[in-house]
Amino acid sequence: QVQLVESGGGLVQTGGSLRLSCAASGRTFSSYFMGWFRQAPGKAREFVGAITQNGGSTYYADSVKGRFTISRDNAKNTLYLQMNSLKPEDTAVYFCAPRTNVYAPYYQTGAYRYWGQGTQVTVSS
């Protein structure tokens, strides 16, 4: 089992930036394809982006493409989400997760079993 702790959220104005971190426990972090998701009040959890095990490839939702960047440091067991040009519609709780179900698409929550507690991002207009 992987334990995850997200951090770095906060309140920011439209156009601002934040960098989220996801610290993972265990020695198997580098073996996991990792995803970022977010959930706004009253809405389903949605895919934000993902990164392969060695960081060589990244994937993004259309809504964040060109504004968000995912990276990872396997030596530190840490996943990052750099968010630039933030918009009010980016307001949500952000979660990271390791992909545990390779038979489900990486952009669906069904591909992930373990979740952290999330970190709140609020973008004011």
Beta strands, then each sheet from edge to edge (+ up, - down):
strand 1: 4-7
strand 2: 10-13
strand 3: 18-24
strand 4: 34-39
strand 5: 46-51
strand 6: 58-60
strand 7: 68-73
strand 8: 78-83
strand 9: 92-98
strand 10: 119-124
sheet 1: 1+ 3- 8+ 7-
sheet 2: 2+ 10+ 9- 4+ 5- 6+
end
